[in-house]
Amino acid sequence: MTETSALALPDTPFRRDQVLAQGVTRREFYALVRDGLIRAVVREAFVRADVEDTVALRAAAVALVVSDGHVAVDRTAAAIHGVETLTFVELEELPPTETCVLRGHCPTQRHDVRGRTRDLRDEDVMTIDGLRVTTPGRTALDLGCNLRRREAMAALNGFARLHGITAEDLRAMLPRFRRRRGVVQLRELLELVDARMESPRESWTWLEIHDAHLPMPEPQVWIEIDGVPTYRLDFAYRRRRICIEYDGIDFHATTDEQRRHDAERRAWLRANGWIVIVIRNGDFAGANRDRWIRELRDALAASYSPRRW
């Protein structure tokens, strides 16, 4: 039996014919699959069993088995660029790879790929590790149109934070999106893009405060104790001593030590006159959302002063 250690198998996807070219027979190849030494990533593309399954890996596998001209787009492109757009469930069971071809060409019909057609220019596409993918700016704009509103806000802020893209950069590309489905949402969200958001749920919080027609807080505020930056707050109204913190599993760690640190920080803030509003996973819909929005509105009203900010 041929072992993977005796083969020159990369840690990137490969086709069966690339392995057979090393002198491996078809029977030996499928024995490696059966024994769990290599596995199929998508139909007709394989990888060593020890290689982690990721969105980028699947995109690279798809690129091996579709025709030339396909480009990774949307949430697949976002993942390749390091921007989180997948749900927790999707991180455990990855969704199909998203690709496109230029209009006038046929998108793939593979069941493990979501193929589309799209108008792209040369400047919309870049190559990363041999994989063609839409650029960060183009991907951000596509997601601003294609995703649901709060997920789109999180994606736009993610690209702003990780890739230094500004709202002005994105607005410069907007004329090309005229009459495209979702462009009205995109234009609105561009007014709220802020690179200081550090997680998707922070972006959701940012958007909920805007939608409630409340004053916008300052993100990522450091509180100094004896002149030393000690506590950082997700959002704060400094002069009103009101802060908002998202406490969820997608960002804050949940070790006992970190939970104690959160409790100590919030106790110190309250003891020093701060109102602390904590938002948790599940607080972005229905009565739970209404509760913390009402709490924030009441806190802002109670701290009203005739003095301008």
C-alpha positions, 0 to 999 in steps of 0.5 A: 500500500502506498503511504502519503509519506512516500508521495509528494502530496502538498498541503493544498488541494490536488486532483486525482490525475496529479497523484496518478502521475507519480506512479500511483494506481487507481486502486492504490489512490482509492485505498488512500481515500478509504483508509482516511489518508486523503479526503475529497474536499469537493467532487474531483478535488482532494487533500491530505487528511491532516489539512484543516478544512477552511473556506480558502481551502475549498475555494482552492479545490473548486478552482482546480475543477471548474473552467478558467475564468471563475472568481471567488466572490462574496462570503467566500472572498470575504473569508479569504480576505480574513473578514468574518461573515459566516454564522457559527453553524456555517463555521462547523459545516462550511457552505458551498463556495461562491464563484462568478464568471463574467456575463456572457459565460456560463456559471458552474452547475456543480452542487458544491458551488454557488455559481453566478454571473457578474460584471467585473473589471480587471481591477476588481480581481486579484490573485492570492496564493494562485486563487482568483478572488475579488479585491477587498473593496469590490467584495465589501461593496458586493456584500453591502448589497447582497447580505441582510442589513446587519450582516452587511454592516458587519462586513463593511466594518470588517473590511474597513478595519482589516484592510483600511478601506474607507467609506470614501473609497467605497463611494468612489465605486458606487456609480458602477452599482447604479440600479443594482439590487441592494444599492439603496441599502449599501448607500445608507450603510456607507454613512455608518462605516467605522473601522473601530468595530472589532466584531460583527456583533459590535457592528450590529449594536452600532446599527441598532443604536442608529436605527433607534435614532439615538446619539451615536456613542464613541467606540473603543473608549479607554478609561484611565485610572491614575493616568493609566489606560486601564479599562476599554469599553466597546461603546461609551458616552464619555461625558454622560458616563454611559457605556455599552458592552457586547458580552457574547461568545463570538468575541469575548472569551469565556474563561473564569479569569476573563469573566472575573475581569469583566465583573471587576471592570463593570463593578468599578465603572458602576462604583464610579458613576457609570451606567453599564448596559450589557448586550448579550447574544440573542439581544438583537431581536424582539423584546430583548432588543427593545429592553436594552434600547429602552434602557439606553434611551432612559439613561441618555434622557436622565443624563440630559444637560442643557449644555451642548456636547 
